[in-house]
């Protein structure tokens, strides 16, 4: 019964989180373009913008895992925001 409830919860969670992730994706795209040109002209990247994009990547990964039934960990904004998932951090 719990799995059935969680399955049905994926519908509203997918809609709300999907909208949030979609809007956030455009914002991250703009940040990526800004960071690209800043790095091109200044020869130094803006780490804060790259870190914000990493947060979006992490949330997107959690969202996809939830929607394909790989995990029952609910995505943002239904659960706290996880900052980084990358294993390649210095």
N, C-alpha and C positions, 0 to 999 in steps of 0.2 A: 504493500500500500504506500509506503514511503517513497519508493522509486516512481510510482505512478504520479504522486503529487509533485515530485521534483521534475518529472518529465513535463507536466503541464505548466509548471512555473517557468520553464524555458521559453515559453511563448512571450509573456509580458517582459521578462528579463531580456530576452533577445531583442525585442523591439526597443525598449528604453536604452539598453546598453549599446545597441547598434546605432541608434541616433547619436548618442554621446560620442561613440568612437568615430563615427563618420564626420561629425563637426570637428572633432579633435584632429582627425587625419588631415583636413585642409589646413588647420593651424600649424601642424608639424611640417607639412609641405612648404608653407611660407617660411618657417624657421629654417628648414634645410636650404632653401634658396638663399636666404639672407646669410647663413653661415658659409655657403659656398662662395658667394661673392666677397664676403669679409675675408675669408681665408685666401682667396685668389689675390686680393689687393694688399692685404696686410701680412701675408705669409704666416699667419697664426690663426688657429681656429678658436671659436668661442665655445669653451668647454660647457658653459651653462646651457647653451642652446642644444648641444649634443646630448647632454644629460637629460634634458626635458624630452628629447626625442626617444631616448632609451626608456624613459618611463612610459611613453605611449606604446613602444614596442612590447614592453612587458605586459601592459594591460590588454593589448590586442591578442597576445599569445594566450593569456588567461581566458579571454572571451572566446576564442576559437576552441580551446580545449573544453570549455564548458558546453558550447553549442554542439560539439560532435560527440558528447557523452564520454569523453576521455576522463573528465574530472567532475566532481560535484561542487568544486570551489566556485562560488558565484563571482562574477566579474564586477568591476567598478560600475556604477555607484552603489551596488548592493553589498559590497564588502570593502574593507579599507584599501586604500591605494598602496600597492606595492611599488617600491621605487626602482629596484634593479633586479634583473634576473640573469644578466650576462655573467658568464663564468670567466670572461677574459678581462676583468677589471684589474688595474694595477693597484 
